[in-house]
Amino acid sequence: MPTQLLFTRFLNEHFAAPVTAFLNALHVHPASPEAPITNAFAMELLVFLILVAYFILVRVSLSVEKPKGVQHLAEITHEFVSEQGEQIIGHGYERFVGYLTALFLFILLSNLLGLIPGLESPTANVVVPLGFALVTFFYYHYHGIRENGISYVKQFLGPVWWLYPLLFPIEIISHCARVLSLTVRLYANMFAGDLLTIAFFSLVPIGIPLVFLGLHLGVAVIQAYVFMLLAAIYLSLAVAHDH
């Protein structure tokens, strides 16, 4: 049985049977039927619950006259993402702010979990960044087709007709490579950060590891921002009308 975090163990003790039955119904057979919930999934679920609680708290505490700290934080986050969206996407950016904000906050909290003893960053598991990358991939293509219709195909063809057979496969590979790039960038940085922190805590438990905790914090914030930034860039290219 794989090593389980405390929260993962709690989930498996209470939900292992229905989860295993559900996976078997989908013809997916977990390696450990008695513990089908992995640490990465448990941490993602924890991030989801934290964000839901945060959004509920923001909603119930909204006030024009006496805004509280949680409302100020939400407004700062919204303004930050909106500014990035306006600068990168331009006209019509408003409809993408919700997705970009949710993406940024989810990745940021996922990255920061590794700083808390007894928890780990789900983004240090390659499956999680891959999921973010695939969702973003389908999301910007969907809006590209929605905005441009059949003309969206022109983005993959090039400026002149005789280059179409050459550029079309190159563009397809380029777009697929975006998934790989988004996945590897986030996964590699978070995995390396977790590994360094654990290594130095085991060697020198006092003092020096604090430096790497600070480094991990910086990397966590930067990688969440970079992922959101690239998602906005891909959206801007997909919804542009001058292909």
MOBEL-V482269 format. One record per backbone hydrogen bond with DSSP energy under -0.5 kcal/mol. NH is the residue of the N-H (numbers start at 1). CO is the residue of the C=O. If there is no record, write none. Layout:
BEGIN
{{NH/CO} {NH/CO}}
END
This chain:
BEGIN
{{9/5} {10/6} {11/7} {12/8} {13/9} {14/10} {15/11} {16/12} {19/15} {20/16} {21/17} {22/18} {23/19} {24/20} {25/21} {26/22} {27/24} {28/23} {29/27} {30/28} {35/32} {36/33} {38/36} {42/38} {43/39} {44/40} {45/41} {46/42} {47/43} {48/44} {49/45} {50/46} {51/47} {52/48} {53/49} {54/50} {55/51} {56/52} {57/53} {58/54} {59/55} {60/56} {61/57} {62/59} {72/68} {73/69} {74/70} {75/71} {76/72} {77/73} {78/74} {79/75} {80/76} {81/77} {82/78} {83/79} {84/80} {85/81} {86/82} {87/83} {88/84} {89/85} {90/85} {93/90} {95/92} {96/93} {97/93} {97/94} {98/94} {100/96} {101/97} {102/98} {103/99} {104/100} {105/101} {106/102} {107/103} {108/104} {109/105} {110/106} {111/107} {112/108} {113/109} {114/111} {115/112} {116/113} {117/115} {119/116} {122/120} {124/121} {125/122} {126/124} {128/125} {129/125} {130/126} {131/127} {132/128} {133/129} {134/130} {135/131} {136/132} {137/133} {138/134} {139/135} {140/136} {141/137} {142/138} {143/139} {144/140} {145/141} {146/142} {147/143} {148/144} {149/145} {151/148} {152/149} {153/150} {154/151} {155/152} {156/153} {157/154} {158/154} {163/160} {164/161} {166/163} {167/163} {168/164} {169/165} {170/166} {171/167} {172/168} {173/169} {174/170} {175/171} {176/172} {177/173} {178/174} {179/175} {179/176} {180/176} {181/177} {182/178} {183/179} {184/180} {185/181} {186/182} {187/183} {188/184} {189/185} {190/186} {191/187} {192/188} {193/189} {194/190} {195/191} {196/192} {197/193} {198/194} {199/195} {200/196} {201/197} {202/198} {203/199} {204/200} {208/206} {209/204} {210/207} {211/207} {211/208} {212/208} {213/209} {214/210} {215/211} {216/212} {217/213} {218/214} {219/215} {220/216} {221/217} {222/218} {223/219} {224/220} {225/221} {226/222} {227/223} {228/224} {229/225} {230/226} {231/227} {232/228} {233/229} {234/230} {235/231} {236/232} {237/233} {238/234} {239/235} {240/236}}
END
